[in-house]
Structures are given as C-alpha cells and as structure tokens.
Amino acid sequence: MANKINFTLLLLCAVSQLFAGAALAQERRTKIKVPPAVQKTVNEQSQGATIRGLSKELEKGRTQYELELTVNGHARDMIIDPTGAILEVEEEITLDSLSPAVRAEVEKNIGGAKLLRLESVTKGGALTGYEATVSRAGKKSGLEMGADGKPIPKEKMTK
C-alpha cells in the first residue's frame, strides 16, 4: 500500500513538473522584456492592429526591437531602437498603389517572375524604396529597389 501511494505521489510530481516546464517554455517564447519607451511605441503602433511578433535583435552591435503587425489584412513590420524611436518600417503594398512611373519600373525589374510580396521601406520617416519577393522557376528571390523603382546595386544593399 505504501509503495502504491509513493508511486502515485511520484507520478503526480513528475506530471506537475512537466506542465510547469511547458508553461515556462511558452512564457519565454511569447514575452520579452522591453524598455518602457519601446513598450510605449509598441502600444501606440499596435492600436487597431494584431501583433504577430516582437523580438529583440542585435544589429551591428546595437540592440533594436522588431515589431511585426497585421494592419487591415496586410503586414507592417518596424524596427524600434531602445529609446522608442522607429528606425524603419516595411509595409506590404500592392502594385496598384504605386505611381504609374514607379509601377512601370518595378514591373520591368520583376520581368516574367511571379510577384509574391511587395513592401515599401521607410527610414527616418521618408520612403527609401521597395523590396519585392518573387518566384522564378519555383525559386524565391528578393529584389531591392529605390524610391523610383529602379534596382539598387548589390554593393549598396549591404551598406
């Protein structure tokens, strides 16, 4: 009888540890600690939107936060510095939303590829260009273009 009680207690302890570990792992995946200024920006920018993710990143030795949102059915991602300033915004757009001249350049750059995704890129509050994800012969690739829709040379993309 004592062995049966000890076994039951041991089993209960093991199961509770398993559930506690799973809950802790879930919490680590979904919550990160951010500075108050970043939290304020997240709160402001996510009003009326769905937060898909928030992550902390180290870019060129500097800490920054990436906020991923869904706004009115399209993606809007932003990079926020520790002071809460928005450094960059990438927003999903359609070809139809571009001016005719920019649209013509983007379509020329895409060529015969299938356009999977098009995003505007804004830095410091100013439109700096576009990023396109395309598919050619079943292979995905990316294109970076300036605000005029013209391709950005590869050597400038890494700077």
Backbone as JSON, one array per atom type, in Angstrom:
{
  "sequence": "MANKINFTLLLLCAVSQLFAGAALAQERRTKIKVPPAVQKTVNEQSQGATIRGLSKELEKGRTQYELELTVNGHARDMIIDPTGAILEVEEEITLDSLSPAVRAEVEKNIGGAKLLRLESVTKGGALTGYEATVSRAGKKSGLEMGADGKPIPKEKMTK",
  "N": [[0.83, -1.2, 0.0], [1.92, 1.29, 0.85], [3.91, 1.53, -1.04], [2.35, 1.87, -3.33], [1.14, 4.36, -2.82], [3.43, 6.0, -2.68], [4.34, 5.7, -5.31], [2.2, 6.88, -6.69], [2.34, 9.52, -5.72], [4.87, 10.19, -6.68], [4.41, 10.03, -9.42], [2.48, 12.07, -9.73], [4.03, 14.3, -9.01], [5.93, 14.27, -11.09], [4.3, 14.72, -13.35], [3.25, 17.27, -12.72], [5.62, 18.76, -12.78], [6.25, 18.53, -15.46], [4.1, 19.93, -16.68], [4.55, 22.47, -15.54], [7.07, 23.09, -16.59], [6.45, 23.2, -19.33], [4.7, 25.38, -19.39], [6.43, 27.43, -18.57], [8.28, 27.4, -20.68], [6.59, 28.23, -22.77], [6.0, 30.82, -21.91], [8.51, 32.06, -22.13], [8.82, 32.09, -24.89], [6.86, 33.83, -25.78], [6.93, 36.28, -24.44], [8.9, 39.14, -24.04], [11.2, 41.23, -22.34], [11.04, 44.65, -22.53], [12.33, 48.01, -22.87], [10.65, 50.79, -21.23], [10.14, 52.94, -23.05], [10.15, 51.66, -25.52], [8.01, 49.93, -25.16], [5.96, 51.8, -25.01], [5.95, 52.8, -27.65], [5.31, 50.43, -29.02], [2.73, 49.98, -27.99], [1.39, 52.27, -29.01], [1.71, 51.96, -31.82], [0.46, 49.55, -32.3], [-2.24, 49.85, -31.99], [-5.43, 49.03, -33.05], [-4.41, 47.03, -34.6], [-3.04, 43.71, -35.15], [-0.7, 42.06, -33.22], [1.89, 40.22, -34.48], [4.37, 39.45, -33.74], [7.17, 40.17, -31.57], [10.43, 40.95, -31.19], [13.78, 40.91, -29.89], [16.77, 42.16, -31.15], [20.2, 42.11, -32.2], [21.9, 44.32, -34.0], [24.6, 45.11, -35.89], [26.04, 45.47, -33.51], [24.26, 46.94, -32.01], [21.38, 47.15, -29.97], [18.08, 46.44, -30.94], [14.55, 46.41, -31.63], [12.17, 44.34, -33.17], [9.02, 44.79, -34.38], [6.24, 43.07, -35.4], [3.39, 43.42, -37.23], [-0.1, 43.01, -38.14], [-2.1, 44.88, -40.12], [-5.19, 45.95, -41.08], [-5.37, 43.63, -42.67], [-2.91, 43.43, -43.97], [0.71, 43.14, -43.85], [2.81, 44.91, -41.57], [5.88, 45.78, -40.57], [8.23, 46.84, -38.15], [11.27, 48.43, -37.09], [12.53, 49.26, -33.99], [14.31, 51.45, -31.9], [16.1, 51.35, -28.68], [15.25, 53.72, -27.42], [12.71, 54.06, -28.21], [12.29, 55.16, -30.65], [11.24, 54.92, -34.03], [12.99, 53.26, -36.4], [12.84, 52.04, -38.9], [10.35, 51.1, -41.28], [8.61, 48.53, -42.79], [6.2, 47.93, -45.1], [3.57, 46.03, -46.35], [2.42, 46.3, -49.64], [0.47, 46.95, -52.65], [0.96, 46.56, -56.21], [-0.76, 48.24, -57.55], [-0.95, 50.44, -55.89], [1.17, 52.06, -56.4], [2.73, 54.88, -58.05], [2.24, 55.48, -61.58], [4.76, 55.64, -62.98], [6.66, 54.57, -61.16], [5.54, 52.09, -60.76], [5.82, 50.99, -63.35], [8.63, 50.77, -63.51], [9.11, 48.93, -61.4], [7.68, 46.68, -62.35], [9.19, 46.21, -64.66], [11.62, 45.43, -63.5], [10.87, 43.11, -62.19], [10.18, 41.51, -64.29], [9.47, 38.5, -65.96], [8.89, 37.1, -63.69], [6.94, 35.8, -60.93], [5.22, 37.89, -58.8], [5.39, 37.72, -55.4], [5.33, 39.16, -53.03], [5.25, 42.57, -52.1], [6.84, 45.31, -50.67], [6.91, 48.52, -49.15], [9.61, 50.55, -48.07], [10.47, 52.49, -45.39], [12.54, 54.86, -43.94], [13.57, 56.81, -41.25], [11.24, 58.28, -41.49], [10.96, 58.8, -44.19], [10.24, 57.62, -47.47], [12.28, 55.16, -48.73], [12.53, 53.13, -50.52], [11.69, 49.99, -52.16], [10.96, 46.57, -51.52], [10.87, 43.49, -53.07], [9.56, 40.22, -53.22], [9.97, 37.53, -55.25], [9.1, 34.84, -57.51], [10.78, 32.65, -59.56], [10.81, 30.12, -61.83], [10.05, 28.41, -59.77], [11.76, 29.09, -57.71], [12.43, 31.2, -55.0], [13.31, 34.64, -54.73], [14.81, 37.8, -53.85], [14.34, 41.29, -54.48], [15.69, 44.52, -54.39], [14.75, 47.85, -54.53], [15.03, 51.33, -55.34], [13.34, 54.38, -54.27], [12.38, 55.29, -56.64], [11.82, 53.02, -58.0], [13.81, 51.81, -59.39], [16.43, 49.36, -59.66], [18.54, 48.66, -56.84], [21.97, 48.69, -56.71], [23.88, 45.76, -55.85], [26.17, 46.17, -54.2], [25.5, 48.47, -52.79], [23.37, 47.63, -51.25], [24.31, 46.3, -49.01], [25.31, 48.23, -47.35]],
  "CA": [[0.0, 0.0, 0.0], [2.82, 2.44, 0.93], [4.58, 1.64, -2.35], [1.38, 2.4, -4.28], [0.99, 5.78, -2.5], [4.68, 6.65, -3.09], [4.35, 5.73, -6.77], [1.21, 7.86, -7.11], [2.91, 10.83, -5.42], [5.98, 10.4, -7.61], [3.81, 10.28, -10.72], [1.88, 13.4, -9.67], [5.12, 15.29, -9.03], [6.51, 14.28, -12.43], [3.34, 15.36, -14.25], [3.19, 18.7, -12.42], [6.86, 19.36, -13.27], [6.13, 18.58, -16.91], [3.23, 21.05, -17.01], [5.21, 23.72, -15.13], [8.12, 23.33, -17.58], [5.82, 23.59, -20.59], [4.18, 26.74, -19.2], [7.58, 28.32, -18.53], [8.8, 27.49, -22.04], [5.64, 29.04, -23.53], [6.15, 32.21, -21.49], [9.76, 32.56, -22.7], [8.66, 32.29, -26.32], [5.88, 34.85, -26.13], [7.12, 37.55, -23.75], [10.26, 39.64, -23.85], [11.24, 42.45, -21.55], [11.45, 45.79, -23.35], [12.35, 49.27, -22.14], [9.36, 51.49, -21.23], [9.97, 53.74, -24.28], [9.82, 50.72, -26.6], [6.65, 49.47, -24.88], [5.05, 52.9, -25.38], [5.86, 52.79, -29.12], [4.57, 49.22, -29.38], [1.32, 50.24, -27.67], [0.86, 53.26, -29.95], [1.7, 51.44, -33.19], [-0.36, 48.34, -32.43], [-3.67, 50.16, -31.84], [-6.19, 48.63, -34.23], [-3.64, 46.03, -35.34], [-2.74, 42.46, -34.46], [0.74, 41.85, -33.07], [2.32, 38.88, -34.88], [5.62, 39.12, -33.06], [8.04, 41.22, -31.04], [11.7, 40.3, -30.87], [14.95, 41.73, -29.6], [17.83, 41.79, -32.07], [21.46, 42.84, -32.13], [22.27, 44.67, -35.37], [25.85, 45.88, -35.9], [26.4, 45.78, -32.13], [23.24, 47.77, -31.36], [20.12, 46.49, -29.66], [16.87, 47.0, -31.53], [13.38, 45.56, -31.46], [11.36, 44.22, -34.38], [7.6, 44.63, -34.12], [5.55, 42.57, -36.58], [1.95, 43.69, -37.09], [-1.04, 42.89, -39.25], [-2.97, 46.06, -40.1], [-6.16, 45.88, -42.18], [-5.11, 42.48, -43.51], [-1.58, 43.38, -44.57], [1.81, 43.15, -42.89], [3.6, 46.11, -41.31], [6.95, 45.44, -39.63], [9.05, 48.01, -37.85], [12.44, 48.33, -36.23], [12.44, 50.3, -32.97], [15.53, 51.48, -31.07], [15.78, 51.32, -27.25], [14.61, 54.96, -26.96], [11.33, 54.06, -28.71], [12.23, 55.76, -31.99], [11.06, 53.98, -35.13], [14.08, 53.42, -37.34], [12.47, 51.56, -40.23], [9.03, 50.47, -41.43], [8.36, 47.8, -44.04], [4.75, 47.75, -45.16], [3.09, 45.31, -47.53], [1.62, 47.14, -50.53], [0.16, 46.34, -53.94], [1.46, 47.3, -57.37], [-1.74, 49.28, -57.89], [-0.81, 51.61, -55.03], [2.33, 52.84, -56.84], [2.52, 55.81, -59.16], [2.47, 54.77, -62.84], [6.18, 55.58, -63.33], [7.32, 53.63, -60.25], [4.98, 50.76, -61.07], [6.45, 50.52, -64.59], [10.0, 50.35, -63.17], [9.04, 47.7, -60.59], [7.28, 45.6, -63.25], [10.34, 45.93, -65.52], [12.61, 44.7, -62.7], [10.33, 41.78, -61.89], [10.21, 40.76, -65.54], [8.5, 37.42, -66.07], [8.74, 36.41, -62.4], [5.67, 35.98, -60.23], [5.36, 38.73, -57.61], [4.81, 37.1, -54.21], [5.14, 40.16, -51.98], [5.87, 43.86, -52.35], [6.83, 46.13, -49.46], [7.57, 49.81, -49.15], [10.58, 50.67, -46.98], [10.56, 53.86, -44.92], [13.56, 55.07, -42.91], [13.57, 58.2, -40.8], [10.01, 58.92, -41.92], [10.94, 59.03, -45.63], [10.26, 56.44, -48.31], [13.61, 54.95, -49.29], [12.5, 52.16, -51.61], [10.78, 48.87, -52.17], [11.52, 45.21, -51.52], [9.96, 42.54, -53.7], [9.87, 38.8, -53.2], [9.45, 36.98, -56.5], [9.35, 33.43, -57.78], [11.15, 32.32, -60.95], [11.04, 28.68, -61.98], [9.86, 27.76, -58.48], [12.76, 29.54, -56.73], [12.17, 32.54, -54.46], [14.44, 35.56, -54.61], [14.43, 39.14, -53.45], [14.79, 42.45, -55.24], [15.6, 45.79, -53.67], [14.64, 48.96, -55.47], [14.95, 52.65, -54.73], [12.02, 55.01, -54.24], [11.96, 55.47, -58.04], [11.54, 51.7, -58.56], [15.0, 51.29, -60.08], [17.16, 48.43, -58.78], [19.67, 49.14, -56.04], [23.13, 47.8, -56.95], [24.15, 44.87, -54.71], [27.17, 46.74, -53.29], [24.85, 49.49, -51.95], [22.4, 46.98, -50.39], [24.93, 45.84, -47.78], [25.75, 49.37, -46.54]],
  "C": [[0.87, 1.26, 0.0], [3.53, 2.64, -0.4], [3.64, 2.25, -3.4], [1.18, 3.9, -4.07], [2.23, 6.54, -2.96], [4.76, 6.77, -4.61], [3.39, 6.79, -7.28], [1.73, 9.28, -6.87], [4.04, 11.17, -6.4], [5.44, 10.74, -9.01], [3.18, 11.67, -10.78], [2.94, 14.49, -9.73], [5.73, 15.4, -10.43], [5.59, 14.99, -13.41], [3.28, 16.86, -13.99], [4.46, 19.42, -12.89], [6.81, 19.51, -14.79], [5.26, 19.76, -17.33], [3.87, 22.4, -16.66], [6.3, 24.08, -16.14], [7.55, 23.79, -18.9], [5.29, 25.02, -20.5], [5.32, 27.75, -19.21], [8.17, 28.49, -19.93], [7.9, 28.35, -22.9], [5.81, 30.52, -23.19], [7.42, 32.81, -22.09], [9.61, 32.88, -24.18], [7.79, 33.5, -26.63], [6.12, 36.2, -25.47], [8.6, 37.9, -23.69], [10.16, 40.93, -23.07], [11.78, 43.56, -22.45], [11.49, 47.04, -22.5], [10.99, 49.97, -22.23], [9.11, 52.29, -22.5], [9.58, 52.86, -25.46], [8.38, 50.23, -26.4], [5.63, 50.53, -25.27], [4.85, 52.93, -26.9], [5.06, 51.59, -29.61], [3.07, 49.43, -29.15], [0.68, 51.2, -28.67], [0.68, 52.66, -31.35], [0.76, 50.26, -33.38], [-1.85, 48.61, -32.23], [-4.39, 49.85, -33.15], [-5.5, 47.59, -35.09], [-3.51, 44.76, -34.51], [-1.23, 42.31, -34.41], [1.04, 40.4, -33.44], [3.59, 38.47, -34.16], [6.33, 40.37, -32.58], [9.32, 40.53, -30.62], [12.8, 41.33, -30.65], [16.07, 41.23, -30.49], [19.07, 42.63, -31.81], [21.91, 43.07, -33.56], [23.48, 45.59, -35.34], [26.21, 46.36, -34.5], [25.38, 46.61, -31.37], [21.96, 46.97, -31.15], [18.98, 47.22, -30.35], [15.76, 45.97, -31.4], [12.6, 45.54, -32.76], [9.93, 43.92, -33.97], [6.94, 44.21, -35.42], [4.04, 42.68, -36.35], [1.19, 43.24, -38.33], [-2.03, 44.03, -39.1], [-3.89, 45.99, -41.32], [-5.83, 44.77, -43.18], [-3.76, 42.43, -44.19], [-0.5, 43.55, -43.5], [2.46, 44.54, -42.8], [4.61, 45.73, -40.23], [7.79, 46.68, -39.39], [10.21, 47.68, -36.92], [12.4, 49.54, -35.3], [13.73, 50.28, -32.16], [15.13, 51.53, -29.59], [15.14, 52.59, -26.69], [13.16, 55.05, -27.41], [11.19, 54.67, -30.09], [12.09, 54.66, -33.05], [12.14, 54.26, -36.17], [13.68, 53.07, -38.77], [11.09, 50.92, -40.19], [8.99, 49.79, -42.8], [6.88, 47.48, -44.05], [4.36, 47.09, -46.47], [2.16, 46.21, -48.34], [1.29, 46.35, -51.8], [0.78, 47.17, -55.06], [0.55, 48.46, -57.72], [-1.59, 50.55, -57.06], [0.35, 52.52, -55.45], [1.95, 53.82, -57.93], [2.82, 55.05, -60.46], [3.95, 54.61, -63.21], [6.92, 54.55, -62.46], [6.83, 52.21, -60.53], [5.64, 50.17, -62.32], [7.87, 50.04, -64.33], [10.0, 49.04, -62.39], [8.68, 46.52, -61.49], [8.42, 45.21, -64.19], [11.38, 45.09, -64.77], [12.16, 43.27, -62.38], [10.37, 40.91, -63.13], [9.12, 39.7, -65.57], [8.27, 36.66, -64.77], [7.37, 36.69, -61.81], [5.94, 36.8, -58.96], [4.64, 38.07, -56.45], [4.47, 38.13, -53.14], [5.88, 41.43, -52.38], [5.73, 44.7, -51.09], [7.48, 47.48, -49.74], [8.5, 49.84, -47.94], [10.73, 52.16, -46.66], [11.61, 53.93, -43.81], [13.57, 56.54, -42.54], [12.35, 58.97, -41.29], [9.91, 59.18, -43.42], [11.0, 57.71, -46.39], [11.64, 56.31, -48.94], [13.59, 53.93, -50.42], [11.48, 51.07, -51.4], [11.56, 47.57, -52.12], [10.46, 44.3, -52.11], [10.48, 41.13, -53.5], [9.18, 38.21, -54.42], [9.78, 35.5, -56.6], [9.63, 33.26, -59.26], [11.48, 30.84, -60.99], [10.99, 27.97, -60.63], [10.86, 28.17, -57.41], [12.46, 30.97, -56.31], [13.46, 33.35, -54.47], [13.91, 36.93, -54.25], [15.04, 40.19, -54.33], [14.67, 43.68, -54.36], [15.66, 46.9, -54.69], [14.57, 50.28, -54.71], [13.53, 53.18, -54.78], [11.48, 55.25, -55.65], [11.65, 54.14, -58.72], [12.72, 51.08, -59.28], [15.8, 50.41, -59.12], [18.3, 49.11, -58.05], [20.82, 48.17, -56.29], [23.47, 47.02, -55.68], [25.15, 45.46, -53.73], [26.57, 47.8, -52.37], [23.88, 48.85, -50.96], [23.02, 46.6, -49.05], [25.36, 46.99, -46.89], [24.66, 49.89, -45.67]]
}
